[in-house]
Amino acid sequence: MIIGNIEYEVLDISQGGLRFSYDNEIDIEERVQGIIEFSDGEFKAVEGKIVWKKGSQVGLKFKNHLPFFKISLFDTND
């Protein structure tokens, strides 16, 4: 996940959102725009809001769901 010019590790992803590592300050309900890269090399702009945070992990709920077939192209083990 790229926010601004900084890349963050995506830990988990679903059609409705994702969990990622974020070691800066961020507030619940904060709006976030970013870009995620899929294993097929395609990039997708995403927008959503932060719905939870715990330590350095953050939950982002997408404004618009991702297509299911795109989720299958995402590898969190890279």
N, C-alpha and C positions, 0 to 999 in steps of 0.2 A: 504494500500500500504506500503510495507516495502522496504526501501532504506537503504542499509548497515544494521545496526542493529536497525534502528529507524522506528517506525510505524507511518504512517500519515493517516489521515481520508480522505477517498474518498468521494467526495461530489456528483459526477455525473460520469457516465460511458457510453460509446457507443462502437460500433465496432471499431471506429477509434481513440479513445483516452479517456482521463479522466481528470476530474478537481479534484484537491485535495488541502488540507490545507498544507502549507509549510511555516514555520516561520523562515527559514534561508535564507541566500543570495543564489540566483540562477540566472543565466543569460539566456536570450532568446537564443535559438539555442543550449543550453547545452544538451548534450546527457545524458540520464538517464537509468539505468537498475534497475528493482525492481521486486517485487513479489506481486501479488494480491491474496486474498483468496475469494473463492466463497461460497455461502451458502450450497453447497453440500460437503464442506470440502476440495475440490480440490484447489491446489495452481497452479498458472500459472506465469511463468517468463515472463516479458514484457520488451521491450526496445523501446525507442523513444526519441523525443527531445522536449524540452520546447518551446512552440509556443507563449505563452502569460503569463503575471503575472499581478495581480492587488491586492495590499495589501498582504494578506497572502494566496491568492488563486492563483493556478498555473494551466495552461493547458498543458497537455502532449499529443502529437500526437504519436500514436503507429507506430513503423516501420512496423509491420504486423498486419492486422486487427484481432480482436477476432471473433470467431464464434458467430452468433446471439444467439444461444441457451444458450451460456455461460452468455451473458448479462442478460438474464432473470433469471439466478440463483444468481445474485448479488443484495444484499440488502443494500442500503446506509443508512437505518434507524437503523442499529445496534448500 
